[in-house]
Amino acid sequence: MSVAQLGPIARAESRKQVVSRMLELFREAAALRSEFVVFPELALTTFFPRWYITDESELDAFYEAEMPNSDVMPLFEAARELSIRFCLGYGEIASTDAGYQRFNTSILVNQKGEICGKYRKVHLPGHYEHEPERPFQHLEKRYFEVGDLGFPVFDVGTARIGMYICNDRRWPELWRSLGLQGAEIICGGYNTPTHNPVVPQHDHLASFHHLLSMQAGAYQNGAWAAAAAKAGIEEGCSLLAHSCIVAPTGEIVALSSTVEDELITATCDLDLCRDLRDHIFNFAAHRQPQHYGRITAR
């Protein structure tokens, strides 16, 4: 399995330029005989929720109305050519029963270049109204609806895969929901600022909290975990790197070392999931859900 970290994406950078960078990482993964590549959250554009945008047409330009589309099709063709699966995050415009909606979305694409799974981000961070006193905005609550697909797990033949997006990784409910469905790989991407204007006293802990969440989630659910960053100084905003692959034991087996485009790879033995699920976190033998009502009760 490989994680394809991306360095900064400028607001003026086109999707074709970004996809070209992604293809280089994809081919690097193929040369290493990787079978699965994880790309970041909102991988096709700069992280636009940092701006307060009132022009709807300008805002819509950051989303995809179709997937795949002509700009992204080379990735799907590469999946077929190289027989590699991938996970991709992007902004989605969708027509649903509730009407025209925008989601922060992640998809799984199989080795035939077909979409075989979709997840829409549930735990949206940030705020809804413009807060001009901030050095940058975090308007995910304004620009996205809460995901409506739950926490699905997809059987791709060689593995059962679940997805998260950025802030989701901090919430144990997501990990447990996927673990209960037997997910063997839990993967996703993130755009995490290294400065949080609301709690700047936590800035020095950004990497610690990120890796803590990944390691705890993997260990407590006996799953491999992968995290792909958008990293570096993007439009004046510093984004956390430290893309990683974590074993079911909670051990970090691969970690990025730059804030640029970078591929990290690890050999993932899915049998390791059984060691944890049979002997440590045996859900059938040891869980006591009759005592967990407070988790969902309001």
Buried (B, 14 or more C-beta within 10 A) or exposed (E): BBBBBBBBBEEEBEBEEBBEBBBEBBBBBBEEEBBBBBBBBBBBBBBBBBBBBEEEEEBBEBBBEEBBEEBBEBBBEBBBBBEBBBBBBBBBBBEEEEEEBBBBBBBBBBBEBEEBBBBBBBBBBBBEEBBEEBEBBBBBBBBBBEBEBEBBBBBBEEBBBBBBBBBBBBBBEBBBBBBBBBBBBBBBBBBBBBEBBEEEEEEEEBBEBBBEBBBBBBBBBBBBBBBBBBBBEBBEBBBBBBBBBBBBBBEBBBBBEEBBBBBBBBEBEBEBBEEBBEEEBEBEEEEEEEEEEEEEEE
